[in-house]
Structure formats: C-alpha cells, structure tokens
Amino acid sequence: MVLPVVAIVGQPNVGKSTLFNRIINQRLAIVEDKPGVTRDRNYAQAEWLGHKFDLIDTGGITWSGSNIEDEIRAQAEIAIEEADVIVILTSVTNHLTSLDERIAQMLYQTKKPVILAVNKADNPEQRMDIYDFYSLGFGEPIPVSSIHGTGIGDLLDRIVASLPQDLDQNENKQISFSVIGRPNVGKSSIVNQLVGEKRVIVNNEEGTTRDAVDTPFETADGTKFRIVDTAGIRKRGKVYEKTEKYSVMRAMGAIEHSDIVCLVLDADTGIREQDKHVAGYAHEAGRGIIIVVNKWDLPKKNSNSAKEFEQTIRTEFQYLDYAPILFVSAKTGQNLAKIPEMVKQVYRNQQQRIKSSVLNDLLLEASKLVPTPMIKGKRLRVYYMTQVATNPPTFVVFVNDPELMHFSYERFLTNQLRANFDFSGTPIKIIPRKRK
C-alpha cells in the first residue's frame, strides 16, 4: 500500500523525536535532552482512526554553518520534499524565535499543507502562551505535550484531515534488508549508492549514523525493497555513551525486523573481533546473511587477493559458511548493483518449501551414506522429516529419542539439505522431536 507521508520538522530540542515516538506508540527514535541527537531522517508507520500514514522524524534545522548541521538540514529538506503534510513543531518554553520564523519561511515555498504544533504546553497557563505563534502564518496553533500526550489527538485529527485521498493503494510485498557492521566500514555510503540519493549522512567520524533509518526503493525490474542503514555496532564493553547504547539497540531491532542482513566488512582494515560480534547477532536471529566486503578499491591486490580474503572470511566465520560473499566499493560503485539481486535470491531461498515426500527420500539416502550415531549403546532412529516454517527454513525430524541427535549428525542433515536444494544465504533450523 502506498501511504501518504507526514514529516515533523523544527529547530533542535523542541521534542520532535518525543512527538514521533508518541504518535507511533513505540520508542523508535532516540530521545535525549540535548540538541542534535537526531541526525538522519527516521521513518515509521502510524495510524489514527483507521487512517495509516508514514511518519518522518528529522534532525533540528539550523543555519550555524558547521558541516554536520548543514548535513542535518539537508536531510530535513529531503523529508520536506517527500512529505504530503508537514508538521512544524515549536516549543512554548522557548517562545517564538527567529529560527522558527526562518523555518516557516522555508516551508512557505513548499505549497504543501503545514500544521503548526506548539510543544511542552503541559498546563493551562502554558497553553495560553501559544498565541504569539499565530504570526508564523499557519493558522491556529495546536498546543501539545509530547511527554504527557496532551493534545496529540487534536493534532492527529488535523493531520488525517490534511492527508491526500487519491494515492494508489496497491503495493507488492517489500523485501526488507538491513546494512549492519562495526562503525566506519561504509554502510551509509552503500545505502546512498543503492537508493540513488544522499539518504543518510556520510562522515569519516565514527558513529555519525545513530538511528536505524528506513528507505523504500525499487529496482528496474519492479522489485520493491526496504533498506535499513543502522548505527555501527561496537562490542558491548565499548558502549559508553547513552546515545550510542540506544543506537546499538536500534540496530538490533533492525536485524529483528529484516528479512536479510548485509554484513559489511572493511577490506582495508581487515576482519576485527567486533565483526564477529556483529555477525553473531544476525546469525542468532536466524536472518538471511550476505557478507559485503567494502572498500575493495583500497588494498593492493593480485589475482589471488579475492580468493585469499574469502578464505580468511570462511576461517573466521565458520558458522556463516552458507553466506555468499560480495566484494564492492561504495566509492567507485564496483559490484553494488549486484546487492539487490543477491538479496532477492537469498529471499527466494528463505521462502522455499520442500515437500515432505522429497525430504524423506533425502533422509533415506542420507541414512545409507552415514549411519545414525549411537550413544551409550542406544542408536538414534530417524523416522520422518517435514518442513514446518520458512524464513528461516525450519525442519522437524521425528526420532526415537531427541537426546541421541548429536550436533554432528544434525550438521550432516543440514549439509544434505544444502547439497540438494539452494539454501545459500539462509540459515537452516533442524528440530528433533520424539515420535509419539
């Protein structure tokens, strides 16, 4: 379904992220009582009285002249361009400021519906102080308290009344994939190249990306994707700052809500211990995994370089032997066009179902190749196998005693499945169960 888009904009520290979280009814955007915490655009779906729309949280708009502030403003400008309805959020405790007026001047040029909300109006006396905001020229201001929820219903009523009603309501399933990795491996640069716009802020400073940022895009063949660029994940012991702790939580959430995970490694600095922690999160979540080696344009190479690096990956990530490896350069664009196609293939592998009759033929042949294990004089007997789930493909094996299913035999069955069917990129779960 193609949903209308609503953007929340305003100067720093007026409560945009708190309002965003209040409307979507979950703590998705990072909230901290200091300006500049939100940097990229943050997307989520919201609903009010049966009306659904996409909501965008943006960083605080300023004209201070610093590079990072210019980047934040550029992100807000893109959100304004995408939006069908714009909410300008101000603060009654700040009173009307020259920065509010400058942002209003920018919004006049959009020719789009603009709704004025005045935040932090927590009591009747404060709600009486909103009348100065009439001078911004957006009609009657709506007093709200993002923290306490006061006035949010009135604001949502105004938003829903302003939404366009003629959007196409037909949309195919999107394939959702996240881009994860330790800080500064080039995740945001890959995202920007894939979606064809400067979607997330790119900066050499570690930790520039803090929120997990959703972006829908479509390839030439009509396949719809949703890509999530996440904050760089560091080892738990390195997560000192409160903001960074929430960024790691956000990245973990992005993994949980993705169909596929692209694990980005840095070809220039090589594999580090943090990479293994990041990969472990995705593997434990049961998501499809593609290993993307970025910055392949930087190291000196010979004809065997790719093969040698791939062998190193297989040695360091033995539990990810099913994950395909792609060497790319976000800077030059090398092989980036292959990522969506590879994601699509892994998604197909995740979704495939194998008939029980075929699985049991495989089981019969497997028993001829390798005898079932014997533990304490008792032999494992395997009776039947059936697939019970997809994403990841999950198989129940009925046996005489699940305790006799040694992990090595479970691994053998997994390898037999991979040898006979294309499950590249996706983990496989095998669940032994006692036959009744």
N, C-alpha and C positions, 0 to 999 in steps of 0.2 A: 504494500500500500504506500503510495506517495503521500507523505504527510506534509501539512503546512509547517513553516519554520518560524519560531519566535526567538529573538535574540535579546539578552539582557545586557545593557551597556551602562557605563557611568564612570566617574572618576574613581581612583583607588580607595579601598577601605570604606565603602558605603554599604557593604553587605550583599554584594551581588551573588557570591557563592552560597551564602546562607539562604538567600531567597531561592536560588536554583535548587538547593537540597530540599527546601521546604515544599516547593511545587512538585518535585518528582517523588517526594516522600521517602528519600533514602539519602545516606551520606556519601554522595559520589564525588562532589567537588571538595577539594581540600579547603578547610576553613581555619584561619589563624588570624589573630588580632594584630596584624601588621600589613601594610600595603605591599603589593607586588607578589603575593603568594600565587595567585592565578596568573599564568603567562599565556598558555595556548588557549584555543577555543576548546570547550568541553561540551560534548553532546549527550543528550539522554531523551528518552521518550516520556511525555507527560500526558495525562488525561484528566479532563474535567467535564462532568455531567455527560459522559459518553463521547465527548469530542477529544480525539487524540491529536497531538502535535509534537514535533521535535523541538526541544528547548536547547539553546546555546548559552553557556556561561562564558564570559570574556574577561580578559585582564583589564585592570584600571587604565583608562585613557589619560595620558598626559602629553605635554609637549616640552619635556625637560631638556631634550637634546641628547640624552645618552643613547647609546646603540640599543641596549636591551629595551628601553622604554619605547624607542621607535619601532622595534620589532613587535612589542606587545600591542601598540596602537595599530600596526599593520594587520595583526590578527583580528582585532576588533573590527576593523574596516571590512575585512573579508566576511565576517559574520554578519555585518550590517547589509552587505551586498546579497548574501544568501537568504536573508530573512524576509518573510512576508509581513511580519508585525515586529515592531521594536519597542521594548520597554526600557526607558531611560530611568535609572534608579538614582535618586538623590538621598540626602540624609538631613533630617530636621535638626540634628545636633550640630551639623556643620553650617546650617543656614544656607541661603543661596550664595554660591561662589562664582567667581569669574570663570572658573573651569567648567562649571555646569553650563554657563552661558555659551562658552566656546563649543562644548559638545553639542548643545542644542543647535548652534549654527551649522554644524556638520550634518546633523540629522535633517534639517530643513531641506537640504539638497536631495534627499533620497526619494521624496514624493511618496513615501510609504506611511501607513498608519503608525503613529508614535503614541505610546501610552506613558504618562508621567506618574511614577510612583515615588512617594516620599517615605523612606525607611526610618526605623528607630523611633516611630511615633507610638511609644509604649503606653502613654496615658493621655487622658482628655486634654490636659494643658498643652502637651506637645502637639496633639492633633490640631489645636487652634493656631499653631505656628506655621502651618503649611501654606498660608495664603500668599506669601511672598513668591512662591514658585509659579503662580499664575503667569508671571511676567515672562516665563520661558516660551509661552505661546502654544502649549499643547493641550489646552483645555483644562478641565477640572483635575487637579492632582488627587491621587488616591493615597491616603495615609495607610501605611502598613507597618507591621513589626515582624520581620523575618524570623526573629528568635521565638516570639510567642505565638505567631500565627495570626495575629490580629489583622483584619483587612485583606487577607490573602484570597478569600472567596470573592470579594468585590473585584479585586484585580483580575482573577481568572475569568469572572463573568465578562469583564471588558475585553480581555484577550480573545475569548471564544467568539464574542460578537464581532470582532475585527478580522477574524480569520477568513481567507478566501474559501469559497464553497465549490469551486469548479475544478479541483485537482483530480488528476487521473487516480482512480482507486485500485488499479491493478498493478501488482508488482510480484515478480517471482522471488523465490527464496534467495536470500543473500548468503554467500559463503563468508563466514566471519573468520578472519585470521589476525593474530596479534604479532607484533615485532618486539622481541624481547632480547635482553643481553645486558652485560655489565655497562657501566657508564662510558660514553665517548667511543663507542665502536661504530657509530654512523647510522644508528637506527632511524633518526629523524630525516637524514639525508636520503635514505632509501625510500621512506614514506613519501617525501616530497617528489622524488623522481617518478614513483609509481602513479601517483594521482595527478601529476602534471600541474601542480601549483605549489606555492610555498605554504604548505598546510600547517607545518609545525616549525617552531623557532629552531634554527640551527646555529650553534655557537660552540667554539672549542672548549669553553668552560664546562667541566664535568657537572652533570646534574641540571642542565638547562631545562630539560623536559621533566615536569613534575607530575602532572596529571596524566592519566591514560586517555588518549584522545581518539575518538571515533571519526572515521571518514568513509562515507559510501563512495564507490566509484564503479565504473562499468568498462569492460574491455570491448574491443571492436566486434567480437562475436556475440555480444549481448549478455555475457555472463556478468551478474551483479555480485560485487564483493563489498565487504565492510572491513576496513583495515584499522587496527588499533596500534598506535605508537605509544609505547609505555616508557615510564621513567626507568633509567638504568638501575638494575638490581645489584646491590652490593651484599657481601656477606653480612649475616645478622650482627656480628660483632662490630661492624663498621657503621651501623645505622645510628648515628649520634643525634642528629637534628630531628626535632619533632616533625617538621615538614617532610623530611626525607623518609621517616618511618611510614607516614601515610602514603607516600609515593610507592614504596615497596608493597604496601597493602593493596594499592590501586592496581599495580602491575600483576599481583597475584590474582586479583579479581578479573583482570582482563584475560589471563590464561584460562580461568574457570569458564568464562563466557565465550571463548573462541572455539571454533571447530579445528583450526590448525594453528600451530605456533611456529614462527620462523625464528630460530635461534641464531643471532648474529654474532660471529666471531671476528676478531681483528687479525688480518693476515700479517700486518706489520709488527704487532707486539706479540703475536702468538697466543697460545692457549694458556689461560691462568686458572688458578683454583676457583675464582669467582664464577668462571664459565661453567664449571661442573655443578656448582650450586644452582645456577640458573637453569641448566638443562635438567637437573633433578626435579625441580618444581614442575616443569612441563611434563616430564615422563610420569611422575607420580599422579598427575591429574588425568592421565590417560588420553592426552590430546595427540592429534597427528603432529609430527615434527619434521621440519625441513631445516637442515643446517646450512646457513648462508655465510660464506666466508667473504667479508667485505674488505675493501682497500687492497684488492688483488693487484692494483696498478703500482703499489709502492715497493714491495720487496723485489730484490734482484732474483731472476728466475732462469731456469734452464728447462730442457724438455721434460725432465722428470719432476719438476717442482710441485705440480698439482698432485701427482701420484704420491709423492712423499708426504705432502701435507695431509692428504686424505688418509694415508696410513697412520699418521700421528693422531688424527681425529678418531680413527677406529680403535686405536690403542687406548686413548684417554677416555673415550666414551663408549666402552664396550657394550653397555646396556642400550645404546642407541644404534645398534648395527642395522636396524631397519630404516633409519632416516636417510633420505637422499641428501647429497652434498652438492651445493652450487657455489661456484666462485664468481664473485661480482665486484664491480666498482661503482659506488654511488657517484663518484666524481666524474668518471668517463661514461657511465651508463652501460658498461660491459655486462651482458647477460641479465640485466634487470628485467627485461621483457619476458624472461623465462619464469620468473617467480609466479605470476598469476596462473600460468598454465600448469606449473608444478603443484600449486595449491589446489587447483581444480582436480588434478589427477589423484592427489592424496585424499581429497574429499570423496571422490568416487570410490576409492579403496576402502575408506571408512564405512561407507554406506552399503557395501555389497553384502548380500545374504547368500549363504550356501545351503542347498537342500540337505536335509538330514540323510537321505539315501546316499548322496555323494560323499558326505562326511564319513559315513560308516563303511563305505568302500575304502576310503583312505585309511580308516582305522584298522581294517583288516589287513591291508598291505603293510601298514606300519608294524603290526604285530609280527609279521613274517621277517621284517628287517631286523628288529631289535626286540628281544624278549622283555616282557614286563619285569620290573625289579622284584626281588624277594627280600623281605625284611623280617628278621627273627623267625625264619623258617616259614613265613607266610607270603605267598605270591600275590601280587596285585593282579586282579582280573578286571579288564575293561570291557564293558558290555555295549555301550551306546554313546554316541555324541550328537549333540544338537546345538544349533546357534540360537541364543536367546536375546541378543541385543546387537546393535550397531553403534559405532562412534563412542568407544572403540568396539570392534568386533569381539563378541564375548561368547564363549562356548562352554556348555556344561557337559562334563564327561561323567557318566554313571559307572561307578566301580563297586567292588565288594567292600572296600574299606578306604575312605579318603586318606587315612593316616599313612597308607602304603604308597601314595602318589608322591614319590621323591621328586624334588625340584628338577633333577636331571632328566627324568622321563617327561615331565611337563615341558621342559625346554625342547626335548626331542619332538613332541607333538606339535609344538609351536613351529619348529623348523619344517616339519612335514606340511603344515598348512601354508607356510610361506613358499615352499618349493612347488606347491601345486596351484596356488592362487596368488594373485598380485595384491599383497598387503603392504607394499612398500610405503613407508611414511607413517604407518599407523601401528601403535602397539596392539597386541593381542592378549586378551584375558582368557585363561582357562580355569574353570571352577570344578574341582572334583566333588561328586556328590554320591552318597550311598544309595544304591538301587534298593527300592522298597519292594 
